[in-house]
Amino acid sequence: MKKILFTFIALLFASFSFAQIEGKWKTIDDETGQAKSVVEIFKKSNGQYYGKISQLLDKPENDNCIKCSDDRKNKPLVGLEIIRGLKKSGDEFTGGTITDPKSGKTYKCTITRSGDKLNVRGYVGFSLIGRTQTWHKAK
């Protein structure tokens, strides 16, 4: 009986953590396959999810977001909020934006979790027109 109860509780916690994206994630460049940074995703009091760069793993040309055109222009990359306004919708997080600090461009964003990986999709207009990066849970 204790084994069954323990198994049930373990499965319950696993199902809760499976759909969560909060925590630190290592970003992987989809063109080079190299780790670029660590992004910390967190939930604000408004119930939406945001993400900021907490560590750079690859030294960029410039330490500031010089190509950003909004309130992030010329702000330091470490601490830069690159994910804004995601909402949980079933098994995915959508409705927000993601900014590429290298180009300064902002895209619509959808994130899904698969175990210790996040599939982060940035797109313009329709989700079919975009690209997906796979981020790994930071240890």
N, CA, C and O atoms as a MOPAC input file, in Angstrom:
PM7 MOZYME 1SCF
protein

 N      0.81600 1    -1.18800 1     0.00000 1
 C      0.00000 1     0.00000 1     0.00000 1
 C      0.86700 1     1.26300 1     0.00000 1
 O      0.56100 1     2.23200 1    -0.69500 1
 N      1.95100 1     1.24400 1     0.78400 1
 C      2.83700 1     2.40100 1     0.85000 1
 C      3.49500 1     2.65000 1    -0.50800 1
 O      3.69200 1     3.79800 1    -0.90700 1
 N      3.83000 1     1.57800 1    -1.20800 1
 C      4.45600 1     1.72100 1    -2.52900 1
 C      3.49300 1     2.36500 1    -3.52100 1
 O      3.89200 1     3.20400 1    -4.32800 1
 N      2.24200 1     1.97500 1    -3.45800 1
 C      1.23700 1     2.53000 1    -4.36800 1
 C      1.04100 1     4.02100 1    -4.07000 1
 O      0.97400 1     4.83600 1    -4.99100 1
 N      0.95200 1     4.37200 1    -2.79100 1
 C      0.78000 1     5.76400 1    -2.39900 1
 C      1.99500 1     6.59700 1    -2.83000 1
 O      1.83900 1     7.69500 1    -3.36500 1
 N      3.19000 1     6.07800 1    -2.59800 1
 C      4.41400 1     6.78700 1    -2.99900 1
 C      4.45600 1     6.97900 1    -4.51300 1
 O      4.80800 1     8.05800 1    -4.98900 1
 N      4.10400 1     5.95800 1    -5.26200 1
 C      4.08700 1     6.04400 1    -6.72700 1
 C      3.09100 1     7.09400 1    -7.18900 1
 O      3.39000 1     7.88500 1    -8.08300 1
 N      1.91400 1     7.10700 1    -6.58900 1
 C      0.88800 1     8.08800 1    -6.95400 1
 C      1.38100 1     9.51300 1    -6.68600 1
 O      1.21400 1    10.39100 1    -7.53200 1
 N      1.97600 1     9.74700 1    -5.53500 1
 C      2.47300 1    11.08300 1    -5.18200 1
 C      3.59700 1    11.48900 1    -6.12800 1
 O      3.64700 1    12.63600 1    -6.57300 1
 N      4.49900 1    10.56300 1    -6.43700 1
 C      5.60100 1    10.86700 1    -7.35900 1
 C      5.07600 1    11.23300 1    -8.74400 1
 O      5.56500 1    12.17900 1    -9.36200 1
 N      4.09400 1    10.49700 1    -9.23100 1
 C      3.50100 1    10.80200 1   -10.53200 1
 C      2.77500 1    12.14600 1   -10.52300 1
 O      2.80500 1    12.88100 1   -11.51000 1
 N      2.13200 1    12.45700 1    -9.42000 1
 C      1.43400 1    13.72900 1    -9.29100 1
 C      2.41800 1    14.89200 1    -9.37700 1
 O      2.17500 1    15.85000 1   -10.11000 1
 N      3.52000 1    14.82000 1    -8.64100 1
 C      4.53200 1    15.87800 1    -8.69800 1
 C      5.18800 1    15.94800 1   -10.07200 1
 O      5.48200 1    17.03900 1   -10.55900 1
 N      5.41600 1    14.82100 1   -10.69100 1
 C      6.02100 1    14.80000 1   -12.03000 1
 C      5.11200 1    15.48500 1   -13.04200 1
 O      5.59100 1    16.20200 1   -13.92100 1
 N      3.81800 1    15.27200 1   -12.92600 1
 C      2.89700 1    15.89900 1   -13.87500 1
 C      2.82800 1    17.41200 1   -13.67100 1
 O      2.66900 1    18.16000 1   -14.63600 1
 N      2.94800 1    17.86900 1   -12.41700 1
 C      2.95800 1    19.31500 1   -12.17600 1
 C      4.22200 1    19.95300 1   -12.72200 1
 O      4.15500 1    21.02200 1   -13.32800 1
 N      5.36200 1    19.33100 1   -12.52400 1
 C      6.62500 1    19.92900 1   -12.96200 1
 C      6.81000 1    19.81200 1   -14.47200 1
 O      7.57200 1    20.58500 1   -15.05200 1
 N      6.14100 1    18.87800 1   -15.11400 1
 C      6.31000 1    18.66600 1   -16.54700 1
 C      5.85900 1    19.88000 1   -17.34500 1
 O      6.50600 1    20.25600 1   -18.32200 1
 N      4.76600 1    20.49000 1   -16.94100 1
 C      4.20700 1    21.59700 1   -17.71300 1
 C      4.74100 1    22.95800 1   -17.26800 1
 O      4.29800 1    23.98300 1   -17.78400 1
 N      5.66600 1    22.99000 1   -16.33700 1
 C      6.19700 1    24.25500 1   -15.85300 1
 C      7.45200 1    24.64800 1   -16.62300 1
 O      8.23700 1    23.79200 1   -17.03000 1
 N      7.62900 1    25.93500 1   -16.81400 1
 C      8.81400 1    26.42400 1   -17.51800 1
 C      9.68200 1    27.30300 1   -16.62600 1
 O     10.74000 1    27.76900 1   -17.04800 1
 N      9.24000 1    27.52600 1   -15.40500 1
 C     10.01100 1    28.36900 1   -14.49700 1
 C     11.34300 1    27.70600 1   -14.17600 1
 O     11.42400 1    26.48700 1   -14.02800 1
 N     12.38100 1    28.52100 1   -14.06900 1
 C     13.69900 1    28.03100 1   -13.74000 1
 C     14.73400 1    28.56700 1   -14.71200 1
 O     14.46100 1    29.47400 1   -15.49800 1
 N     15.93100 1    27.98700 1   -14.64600 1
 C     17.03800 1    28.43200 1   -15.49800 1
 C     17.23600 1    27.45300 1   -16.64800 1
 O     17.25600 1    26.23700 1   -16.45900 1
 N     17.38300 1    28.02000 1   -17.85600 1
 C     17.48900 1    27.23900 1   -19.07800 1
 C     18.68100 1    27.69000 1   -19.89900 1
 O     18.90700 1    28.88700 1   -20.08200 1
 N     19.43400 1    26.73500 1   -20.38700 1
 C     20.58800 1    27.02100 1   -21.23900 1
 C     20.11100 1    27.13800 1   -22.67700 1
 O     19.53400 1    26.20300 1   -23.23200 1
 N     20.36000 1    28.30600 1   -23.27800 1
 C     19.94800 1    28.52600 1   -24.66100 1
 C     20.98500 1    27.92600 1   -25.59700 1
 O     22.18800 1    28.03700 1   -25.36200 1
 N     20.51400 1    27.29700 1   -26.64500 1
 C     21.37900 1    26.66500 1   -27.63700 1
 C     21.10100 1    27.32500 1   -28.98300 1
 O     19.95800 1    27.35800 1   -29.43700 1
 N     22.13900 1    27.84500 1   -29.61400 1
 C     21.98600 1    28.47400 1   -30.92400 1
 C     21.59200 1    27.40700 1   -31.93800 1
 O     22.29800 1    26.41100 1   -32.09500 1
 N     20.46800 1    27.60600 1   -32.63000 1
 C     19.98700 1    26.59800 1   -33.57100 1
 C     20.83400 1    26.52300 1   -34.84100 1
 O     20.72200 1    25.55500 1   -35.59300 1
 N     21.67300 1    27.51800 1   -35.09100 1
 C     22.54400 1    27.48000 1   -36.27000 1
 C     23.88300 1    26.81600 1   -35.97200 1
 O     24.39200 1    26.05500 1   -36.79500 1
 N     24.46800 1    27.10100 1   -34.78500 1
 C     25.80100 1    26.57400 1   -34.45700 1
 C     25.76100 1    25.38500 1   -33.49900 1
 O     26.71900 1    24.61600 1   -33.42900 1
 N     24.66000 1    25.22900 1   -32.76000 1
 C     24.57100 1    24.15800 1   -31.77400 1
 C     25.31400 1    24.46400 1   -30.48800 1
 O     25.40800 1    23.60100 1   -29.61600 1
 N     25.84600 1    25.67600 1   -30.34800 1
 C     26.61500 1    26.06500 1   -29.16800 1
 C     25.71700 1    26.71100 1   -28.11300 1
 O     24.75100 1    27.40100 1   -28.43700 1
 N     26.06100 1    26.47000 1   -26.83400 1
 C     25.35300 1    27.12400 1   -25.72700 1
 C     25.73900 1    28.59700 1   -25.72500 1
 O     26.91800 1    28.94000 1   -25.82400 1
 N     24.73200 1    29.47100 1   -25.61000 1
 C     24.99700 1    30.91100 1   -25.68200 1
 C     24.77900 1    31.62500 1   -24.35500 1
 O     25.54500 1    32.52100 1   -24.00000 1
 N     23.74500 1    31.23900 1   -23.62400 1
 C     23.43000 1    31.95600 1   -22.38900 1
 C     22.55500 1    31.09300 1   -21.49900 1
 O     22.11900 1    30.00800 1   -21.88300 1
 N     22.31300 1    31.59800 1   -20.30900 1
 C     21.34400 1    30.99300 1   -19.39300 1
 C     20.24000 1    32.01700 1   -19.18800 1
 O     20.50000 1    33.16200 1   -18.81700 1
 N     19.00800 1    31.59400 1   -19.43300 1
 C     17.84100 1    32.45500 1   -19.27000 1
 C     17.01900 1    31.94500 1   -18.09100 1
 O     16.71600 1    30.75500 1   -17.99900 1
 N     16.66900 1    32.84800 1   -17.20400 1
 C     15.82800 1    32.49000 1   -16.06600 1
 C     14.38900 1    32.90400 1   -16.38200 1
 O     14.10800 1    34.07800 1   -16.62300 1
 N     13.49000 1    31.92900 1   -16.37500 1
 C     12.07300 1    32.19300 1   -16.63200 1
 C     11.33500 1    32.20100 1   -15.29700 1
 O     11.51600 1    31.31200 1   -14.46500 1
 N     10.50800 1    33.21400 1   -15.11000 1
 C      9.79500 1    33.37900 1   -13.84300 1
 C      8.38600 1    33.88800 1   -14.10700 1
 O      8.08300 1    34.41100 1   -15.17900 1
 N      7.54100 1    33.72300 1   -13.11100 1
 C      6.13800 1    34.14800 1   -13.20200 1
 C      5.97600 1    35.40600 1   -12.35500 1
 O      6.36300 1    35.43400 1   -11.18700 1
 N      5.39800 1    36.44700 1   -12.95800 1
 C      5.13500 1    37.68300 1   -12.21800 1
 C      3.77000 1    37.61700 1   -11.55300 1
 O      2.98500 1    36.70400 1   -11.81000 1
 N      3.49700 1    38.58400 1   -10.70300 1
 C      2.24000 1    38.59000 1    -9.95500 1
 C      1.01400 1    38.70400 1   -10.86000 1
 O     -0.09500 1    38.37700 1   -10.43600 1
 N      1.19700 1    39.16400 1   -12.10300 1
 C      0.07200 1    39.25700 1   -13.03600 1
 C     -0.26300 1    37.90300 1   -13.67300 1
 O     -1.17000 1    37.81000 1   -14.50100 1
 N      0.48100 1    36.84500 1   -13.28000 1
 C      0.22500 1    35.50100 1   -13.78300 1
 C      0.90000 1    35.20000 1   -15.11000 1
 O      0.75200 1    34.10100 1   -15.64500 1
 N      1.64600 1    36.16900 1   -15.65200 1
 C      2.34600 1    35.97300 1   -16.91700 1
 C      3.80100 1    35.60500 1   -16.66000 1
 O      4.35800 1    35.87700 1   -15.59600 1
 N      4.40500 1    34.96900 1   -17.68300 1
 C      5.77400 1    34.48300 1   -17.57000 1
 C      6.71900 1    35.39500 1   -18.34100 1
 O      6.40400 1    35.87600 1   -19.43000 1
 N      7.89100 1    35.61800 1   -17.74100 1
 C      8.92500 1    36.47600 1   -18.29500 1
 C     10.25300 1    35.74900 1   -18.19000 1
 O     10.41000 1    34.84000 1   -17.37500 1
 N     11.19900 1    36.14700 1   -19.00900 1
 C     12.51400 1    35.53000 1   -18.95400 1
 C     13.59800 1    36.56100 1   -19.16000 1
 O     13.49100 1    37.43100 1   -20.02400 1
 N     14.65900 1    36.45600 1   -18.34800 1
 C     15.78200 1    37.38500 1   -18.47800 1
 C     17.08900 1    36.59800 1   -18.55500 1
 O     17.21100 1    35.49700 1   -18.01800 1
 N     18.04800 1    37.19400 1   -19.23200 1
 C     19.36700 1    36.57800 1   -19.34500 1
 C     20.05500 1    36.69900 1   -17.99300 1
 O     20.22500 1    37.80500 1   -17.48000 1
 N     20.45300 1    35.56800 1   -17.41200 1
 C     21.12900 1    35.60800 1   -16.11500 1
 C     22.62900 1    35.35200 1   -16.24300 1
 O     23.39500 1    35.65700 1   -15.32900 1
 N     23.04700 1    34.79200 1   -17.38200 1
 C     24.47900 1    34.50500 1   -17.57700 1
 C     24.77600 1    34.38100 1   -19.06600 1
 O     23.99900 1    33.79400 1   -19.81900 1
 N     25.89900 1    34.93600 1   -19.47500 1
 C     26.36500 1    34.77800 1   -20.85600 1
 C     27.41500 1    33.68200 1   -20.89400 1
 O     28.37600 1    33.72300 1   -20.12600 1
 N     27.25000 1    32.70600 1   -21.77200 1
 C     28.20400 1    31.60800 1   -21.90000 1
 C     29.13500 1    31.82100 1   -23.08900 1
 O     30.19400 1    31.20000 1   -23.18100 1
 N     28.73400 1    32.68900 1   -23.98200 1
 C     29.49200 1    33.00600 1   -25.19000 1
 C     29.66900 1    34.51900 1   -25.21300 1
 O     28.68300 1    35.25600 1   -25.23400 1
 N     30.90700 1    34.98700 1   -25.21000 1
 C     31.18100 1    36.42600 1   -25.17000 1
 C     30.66700 1    37.10400 1   -26.43400 1
 O     31.15300 1    36.81900 1   -27.52900 1
 N     29.67300 1    38.01400 1   -26.29400 1
 C     29.14800 1    38.71000 1   -27.47100 1
 C     30.07400 1    39.84600 1   -27.90300 1
 O     30.99800 1    40.22700 1   -27.18500 1
 N     29.80200 1    40.37000 1   -29.08400 1
 C     30.55400 1    41.49800 1   -29.61400 1
 C     30.38500 1    42.72100 1   -28.71300 1
 O     31.33200 1    43.47700 1   -28.49600 1
 N     29.18400 1    42.90500 1   -28.19600 1
 C     28.87300 1    44.04100 1   -27.34600 1
 C     28.09300 1    43.53700 1   -26.13700 1
 O     27.26000 1    42.64100 1   -26.26800 1
 N     28.35500 1    44.10300 1   -24.96500 1
 C     27.67900 1    43.67600 1   -23.73600 1
 C     26.29800 1    44.30200 1   -23.55500 1
 O     25.59800 1    43.99400 1   -22.59000 1
 N     25.90500 1    45.17700 1   -24.47700 1
 C     24.60400 1    45.83600 1   -24.41500 1
 C     23.77400 1    45.45800 1   -25.62800 1
 O     24.30400 1    45.01000 1   -26.64500 1
 N     22.46500 1    45.64300 1   -25.50900 1
 C     21.56700 1    45.35200 1   -26.62600 1
 C     21.49300 1    46.59400 1   -27.51500 1
 O     20.53700 1    47.36500 1   -27.44000 1
 N     22.49500 1    46.77500 1   -28.34200 1
 C     22.58100 1    47.99100 1   -29.16000 1
 C     21.57600 1    48.00600 1   -30.30900 1
 O     21.22600 1    49.08000 1   -30.79800 1
 N     21.10600 1    46.84100 1   -30.74900 1
 C     20.15600 1    46.78800 1   -31.86400 1
 C     18.70000 1    46.77000 1   -31.41300 1
 O     17.79900 1    46.82700 1   -32.25000 1
 N     18.45200 1    46.69200 1   -30.10500 1
 C     17.07700 1    46.76100 1   -29.60900 1
 C     16.53100 1    48.15400 1   -29.89500 1
 O     17.26300 1    49.14200 1   -29.84700 1
 N     15.23100 1    48.22000 1   -30.19400 1
 C     14.65300 1    49.51600 1   -30.54700 1
 C     13.61800 1    50.00300 1   -29.52900 1
 O     13.03400 1    51.07200 1   -29.71000 1
 N     13.38600 1    49.23800 1   -28.47100 1
 C     12.39300 1    49.64400 1   -27.47800 1
 C     13.08700 1    50.05300 1   -26.18000 1
 O     14.21300 1    50.55000 1   -26.21600 1
 N     12.44300 1    49.85400 1   -25.05200 1
 C     13.00400 1    50.24700 1   -23.75900 1
 C     14.27000 1    49.47100 1   -23.38700 1
 O     14.93700 1    49.81400 1   -22.41100 1
 N     14.60700 1    48.43800 1   -24.14700 1
 C     15.80700 1    47.64200 1   -23.87600 1
 C     17.04700 1    48.16800 1   -24.60900 1
 O     18.14600 1    47.64400 1   -24.42300 1
 N     16.87600 1    49.18500 1   -25.42900 1
 C     17.98600 1    49.72600 1   -26.21500 1
 C     19.13100 1    50.14900 1   -25.29500 1
 O     18.94100 1    50.88700 1   -24.32800 1
 N     20.33000 1    49.65300 1   -25.62900 1
 C     21.57700 1    49.95600 1   -24.91300 1
 C     21.60700 1    49.44900 1   -23.47400 1
 O     22.47500 1    49.84900 1   -22.69800 1
 N     20.67400 1    48.57400 1   -23.11000 1
 C     20.67700 1    47.97900 1   -21.76500 1
 C     21.64200 1    46.79200 1   -21.76600 1
 O     21.82300 1    46.14200 1   -22.79600 1
 N     22.26400 1    46.50500 1   -20.61100 1
 C     23.17400 1    45.35100 1   -20.52300 1
 C     22.44300 1    44.05200 1   -20.84300 1
 O     21.27800 1    43.87700 1   -20.48400 1
 N     23.14900 1    43.13400 1   -21.52800 1
 C     22.55300 1    41.84300 1   -21.87600 1
 C     22.23400 1    41.01800 1   -20.63000 1
 O     21.17600 1    40.39300 1   -20.55000 1
 N     23.15700 1    41.01700 1   -19.65000 1
 C     22.87800 1    40.27900 1   -18.41300 1
 C     21.80400 1    41.05600 1   -17.65400 1
 O     21.99400 1    42.22400 1   -17.31300 1
 N     20.69400 1    40.40500 1   -17.39800 1
 C     19.54300 1    41.03200 1   -16.76200 1
 C     18.48600 1    41.49600 1   -17.75500 1
 O     17.40700 1    41.93400 1   -17.35600 1
 N     18.79100 1    41.40200 1   -19.04800 1
 C     17.85800 1    41.85200 1   -20.08100 1
 C     16.66200 1    40.91200 1   -20.16100 1
 O     16.82100 1    39.69700 1   -20.27400 1
 N     15.47700 1    41.48000 1   -20.10300 1
 C     14.24100 1    40.71200 1   -20.20000 1
 C     13.97900 1    40.43100 1   -21.68000 1
 O     13.63800 1    41.34000 1   -22.43700 1
 N     14.14000 1    39.16800 1   -22.09100 1
 C     13.96100 1    38.82800 1   -23.50500 1
 C     12.62800 1    38.14900 1   -23.77600 1
 O     12.16400 1    38.12600 1   -24.91600 1
 N     12.00500 1    37.59500 1   -22.73600 1
 C     10.67600 1    36.98000 1   -22.87300 1
 C      9.70700 1    37.81300 1   -22.05600 1
 O      9.96300 1    38.13500 1   -20.89600 1
 N      8.58100 1    38.15900 1   -22.68600 1
 C      7.58800 1    38.98200 1   -21.98800 1
 C      6.17700 1    38.48300 1   -22.27400 1
 O      5.83500 1    38.15400 1   -23.40900 1
 N      5.36300 1    38.43300 1   -21.21200 1
 C      3.92400 1    38.27300 1   -21.33800 1
 C      3.38100 1    36.93000 1   -21.77400 1
 O      2.28700 1    36.87400 1   -22.33600 1
 N      4.11100 1    35.83100 1   -21.53600 1
 C      3.57300 1    34.51600 1   -21.89900 1
 C      2.47900 1    34.11000 1   -20.92100 1
 O      2.54900 1    34.40700 1   -19.72900 1
 N      1.46400 1    33.42300 1   -21.44700 1
 C      0.38400 1    32.89700 1   -20.61900 1
 C      0.28400 1    31.39800 1   -20.84800 1
 O      0.47300 1    30.91100 1   -21.96200 1
 N     -0.01500 1    30.67500 1   -19.77700 1
 C     -0.17600 1    29.22100 1   -19.88800 1
 C     -1.52000 1    28.92700 1   -20.54200 1
 O     -2.56000 1    29.44300 1   -20.13200 1
 N     -1.46800 1    28.08400 1   -21.56900 1
 C     -2.67500 1    27.67600 1   -22.27200 1
 C     -2.56100 1    26.18200 1   -22.53900 1
 O     -1.95400 1    25.76800 1   -23.52700 1
 N     -3.14000 1    25.37900 1   -21.66700 1
 C     -2.99600 1    23.92300 1   -21.78100 1
 C     -1.56800 1    23.51700 1   -21.48300 1
 O     -1.03900 1    23.81700 1   -20.41300 1
 N     -0.94000 1    22.83000 1   -22.43700 1
 C      0.43700 1    22.37200 1   -22.24800 1
 C      1.45800 1    23.32800 1   -22.83900 1
 O      2.65300 1    23.03000 1   -22.84000 1
 N      1.00600 1    24.48400 1   -23.34500 1
 C      1.96200 1    25.41900 1   -23.92200 1
 C      1.81900 1    26.79100 1   -23.29200 1
 O      0.82400 1    27.10400 1   -22.63800 1
 N      2.84400 1    27.59800 1   -23.51100 1
 C      2.88000 1    28.96000 1   -23.02200 1
 C      2.95100 1    29.84500 1   -24.26200 1
 O      3.85400 1    29.69600 1   -25.08600 1
 N      2.00900 1    30.75300 1   -24.39100 1
 C      1.88800 1    31.52100 1   -25.63000 1
 C      1.34700 1    32.91600 1   -25.33200 1
 O      1.05800 1    33.24900 1   -24.18300 1
 N      1.21400 1    33.72600 1   -26.37700 1
 C      0.63700 1    35.05200 1   -26.23200 1
 C      1.63100 1    36.12800 1   -25.87200 1
 O      1.25100 1    37.28800 1   -25.70800 1
 N      2.89300 1    35.77400 1   -25.74600 1
 C      3.91000 1    36.74900 1   -25.39000 1
 C      4.88200 1    36.98500 1   -26.52400 1
 O      4.62300 1    36.63100 1   -27.67400 1
 N      6.00500 1    37.59000 1   -26.18000 1
 C      7.02800 1    37.89000 1   -27.17600 1
 C      8.39300 1    37.44600 1   -26.68900 1
 O      8.62000 1    37.25300 1   -25.49500 1
 N      9.30000 1    37.28800 1   -27.65400 1
 C     10.70100 1    37.00700 1   -27.36200 1
 C     11.54100 1    37.92300 1   -28.23300 1
 O     11.23700 1    38.12500 1   -29.40900 1
 N     12.59400 1    38.47500 1   -27.65800 1
 C     13.48100 1    39.38300 1   -28.37600 1
 C     14.82700 1    38.71500 1   -28.57600 1
 O     15.39500 1    38.14600 1   -27.64500 1
 N     15.33300 1    38.78900 1   -29.80200 1
 C     16.67000 1    38.30400 1   -30.12700 1
 C     17.62900 1    39.46900 1   -29.89900 1
 O     17.62200 1    40.42700 1   -30.67200 1
 N     18.45900 1    39.40700 1   -28.84800 1
 C     19.33700 1    40.53600 1   -28.55500 1
 C     20.39300 1    40.78200 1   -29.64200 1
 O     20.91100 1    41.89100 1   -29.76800 1
 N     20.70100 1    39.76300 1   -30.40700 1
 C     21.70100 1    39.90700 1   -31.47100 1
 C     21.18600 1    40.79700 1   -32.60500 1
 O     21.91500 1    41.64500 1   -33.12000 1
 N     19.91400 1    40.59300 1   -32.98900 1
 C     19.33500 1    41.37900 1   -34.08200 1
 C     18.47100 1    42.53100 1   -33.57500 1
 O     18.20500 1    43.48000 1   -34.31200 1
 N     18.03100 1    42.45100 1   -32.31500 1
 C     17.14300 1    43.46300 1   -31.76300 1
 C     15.68900 1    43.26500 1   -32.15100 1
 O     14.83400 1    44.06200 1   -31.76500 1
 N     15.39700 1    42.22300 1   -32.90300 1
 C     14.03600 1    41.98500 1   -33.36900 1
 C     13.21100 1    41.25400 1   -32.31100 1
 O     13.72300 1    40.42400 1   -31.56000 1
 N     11.91900 1    41.58700 1   -32.27300 1
 C     10.98900 1    40.95700 1   -31.34300 1
 C      9.99200 1    40.13300 1   -32.13800 1
 O      9.47600 1    40.57200 1   -33.16700 1
 N      9.72800 1    38.91900 1   -31.63800 1
 C      8.84900 1    37.97200 1   -32.31200 1
 C      7.76600 1    37.50900 1   -31.35800 1
 O      7.93300 1    37.59100 1   -30.14100 1
 N      6.65500 1    37.02200 1   -31.89600 1
 C      5.67400 1    36.31400 1   -31.09100 1
 C      6.35100 1    35.04400 1   -30.60700 1
 O      7.28300 1    34.55000 1   -31.24100 1
 N      5.88200 1    34.51500 1   -29.48400 1
 C      6.59000 1    33.37100 1   -28.88200 1
 C      5.61200 1    32.32900 1   -28.35500 1
 O      4.56000 1    32.65000 1   -27.80300 1
 N      5.99600 1    31.07200 1   -28.54300 1
 C      5.29700 1    29.93400 1   -27.95800 1
 C      6.34800 1    28.99100 1   -27.39100 1
 O      7.35500 1    28.71100 1   -28.04300 1
 N      6.11700 1    28.50600 1   -26.18500 1
 C      7.05200 1    27.57700 1   -25.54100 1
 C      6.30200 1    26.33200 1   -25.10700 1
 O      5.23300 1    26.41600 1   -24.50300 1
 N      6.87300 1    25.17100 1   -25.42100 1
 C      6.36400 1    23.90200 1   -24.90400 1
 C      7.51900 1    23.18700 1   -24.22100 1
 O      8.68300 1    23.37100 1   -24.57700 1
 N      7.17900 1    22.37400 1   -23.24100 1
 C      8.20200 1    21.63900 1   -22.50000 1
 C      8.12600 1    20.16300 1   -22.83600 1
 O      7.04500 1    19.58500 1   -22.94800 1
 N      9.30200 1    19.56500 1   -22.99300 1
 C      9.41700 1    18.13900 1   -23.22900 1
 C     10.51300 1    17.60700 1   -22.31000 1
 O     11.68800 1    17.61300 1   -22.67700 1
 N     10.13700 1    17.14800 1   -21.12200 1
 C     11.12000 1    16.67400 1   -20.14600 1
 C     12.00400 1    17.81200 1   -19.67100 1
 O     11.51200 1    18.81400 1   -19.15200 1
 N     13.32700 1    17.65500 1   -19.85100 1
 C     14.28700 1    18.68100 1   -19.44000 1
 C     14.63500 1    19.62500 1   -20.58000 1
 O     15.69800 1    20.24600 1   -20.57000 1
 N     13.75200 1    19.73900 1   -21.55900 1
 C     13.99200 1    20.61800 1   -22.70000 1
 C     12.79100 1    21.52000 1   -22.93000 1
 O     11.64900 1    21.13200 1   -22.68800 1
 N     13.06900 1    22.73300 1   -23.40400 1
 C     12.02400 1    23.64700 1   -23.83300 1
 C     12.14200 1    23.82000 1   -25.33300 1
 O     13.24600 1    23.97200 1   -25.85700 1
 N     11.02800 1    23.80000 1   -26.02100 1
 C     10.98000 1    24.13500 1   -27.44000 1
 C     10.45600 1    25.56500 1   -27.52700 1
 O      9.27600 1    25.82800 1   -27.29900 1
 N     11.35800 1    26.47500 1   -27.86000 1
 C     11.04700 1    27.89600 1   -27.88700 1
 C     10.90000 1    28.31800 1   -29.34600 1
 O     11.85900 1    28.27100 1   -30.11600 1
 N      9.69700 1    28.72700 1   -29.71400 1
 C      9.42100 1    29.10000 1   -31.10700 1
 C      9.15000 1    30.59100 1   -31.20100 1
 O      8.25300 1    31.11700 1   -30.54100 1
 N      9.93600 1    31.26400 1   -32.02800 1
 C      9.72700 1    32.66700 1   -32.33200 1
 C      9.21000 1    32.77200 1   -33.75300 1
 O      9.70600 1    32.08800 1   -34.64900 1
 N      8.21100 1    33.63000 1   -33.96800 1
 C      7.62300 1    33.70900 1   -35.30400 1
 C      7.00400 1    35.08200 1   -35.55400 1
 O      6.73500 1    35.84400 1   -34.62600 1
 N      6.78900 1    35.36700 1   -36.81900 1
 C      6.11900 1    36.58900 1   -37.25000 1
 C      4.80300 1    36.16200 1   -37.89100 1
 O      4.78700 1    35.29500 1   -38.76500 1
 N      3.72600 1    36.75700 1   -37.46700 1
 C      2.42600 1    36.42500 1   -38.06000 1
 C      1.91700 1    35.07300 1   -37.59800 1
 O      1.33700 1    34.96000 1   -36.51900 1
 N      2.13200 1    34.04500 1   -38.41400 1
 C      1.66600 1    32.70100 1   -38.11400 1
 C      2.81400 1    31.86100 1   -37.56100 1
 O      3.97600 1    32.07600 1   -37.90600 1
 N      2.48100 1    30.91900 1   -36.71300 1
 C      3.48700 1    30.05700 1   -36.09400 1
 C      4.25700 1    29.23000 1   -37.11900 1
 O      5.36000 1    28.76100 1   -36.83800 1
 N      3.67700 1    29.05000 1   -38.30700 1
 C      4.36400 1    28.27700 1   -39.35700 1
 C      5.58900 1    29.01600 1   -39.89600 1
 O      6.53300 1    28.39700 1   -40.38800 1
 N      5.56100 1    30.34400 1   -39.79600 1
 C      6.66100 1    31.15600 1   -40.31600 1
 C      7.52200 1    31.58100 1   -39.13200 1
 O      7.26200 1    32.60800 1   -38.50600 1
 N      8.53300 1    30.80100 1   -38.83300 1
 C      9.40100 1    31.10500 1   -37.70800 1
 C     10.44600 1    30.03500 1   -37.53400 1
 O     10.67500 1    29.21500 1   -38.42300 1
 N     11.08500 1    30.05200 1   -36.36900 1
 C     12.09000 1    29.03000 1   -36.08300 1
 C     12.00100 1    28.62700 1   -34.61800 1
 O     11.53000 1    29.38000 1   -33.76700 1
 N     12.47000 1    27.41100 1   -34.35700 1
 C     12.40800 1    26.84700 1   -33.01500 1
 C     13.80900 1    26.56600 1   -32.51200 1
 O     14.64300 1    26.02200 1   -33.23500 1
 N     14.06200 1    26.93700 1   -31.27000 1
 C     15.29800 1    26.56300 1   -30.57000 1
 C     14.92800 1    25.60400 1   -29.45100 1
 O     13.84500 1    25.69100 1   -28.87200 1
 N     15.83100 1    24.70100 1   -29.16000 1
 C     15.66100 1    23.80100 1   -28.02200 1
 C     16.59100 1    24.25200 1   -26.90900 1
 O     17.80900 1    24.28700 1   -27.08200 1
 N     16.02100 1    24.59100 1   -25.78100 1
 C     16.78800 1    25.00500 1   -24.61800 1
 C     16.81900 1    23.85000 1   -23.62900 1
 O     15.86100 1    23.08300 1   -23.53500 1
 N     17.92100 1    23.72200 1   -22.89100 1
 C     18.11100 1    22.62800 1   -21.95200 1
 C     18.08200 1    23.16000 1   -20.51700 1
 O     18.55500 1    24.26200 1   -20.24100 1
 N     17.52500 1    22.36600 1   -19.62300 1
 C     17.47600 1    22.73100 1   -18.20000 1
 C     18.90400 1    22.94800 1   -17.71700 1
 O     19.76100 1    22.08500 1   -17.90300 1
 N     19.16200 1    24.08900 1   -17.10200 1
 C     20.49000 1    24.37900 1   -16.55800 1
 C     20.65400 1    23.65700 1   -15.23800 1
 O     19.73800 1    23.62000 1   -14.41600 1
 N     21.80800 1    23.09400 1   -15.04600 1
 C     22.08500 1    22.33700 1   -13.81100 1
 C     22.56500 1    23.27100 1   -12.72200 1
 O     22.84900 1    22.82700 1   -11.60900 1

